[in-house]
């Protein structure tokens, strides 16, 4: 099957926990090598003030609200997933499920595909020493979120 037949749809793929870092590294290598997935080119900044306002009114999930509140309060800084989990009272697995739902909301309601189109950037963690982190790099988006 050629790469043209695949989409950016997120799928669940069970893997033994001990192999998770290997799978993440392999996926990162494949994404870097793929000419159809231009890493570093994303649409994080392609949100309008009206879209951010609408987004804030549509989100009901506390984990997602915390993610966006924390990253907008600390615009340009990185926020660890573990901090979001702790403040939301969620396990990492539960929080990841919440955030997968956020991806679907962004896709359905705003026509933006995948996490590359979230209003925050994601730096995938490869280990407990390198946790997954989120950052709202666009100061306008951070300001619009806080004002909404």
Order of alpha helices (4+ residues) and beta strands (2+ residues): alpha-alpha-alpha-beta-alpha-alpha-beta-beta-alpha
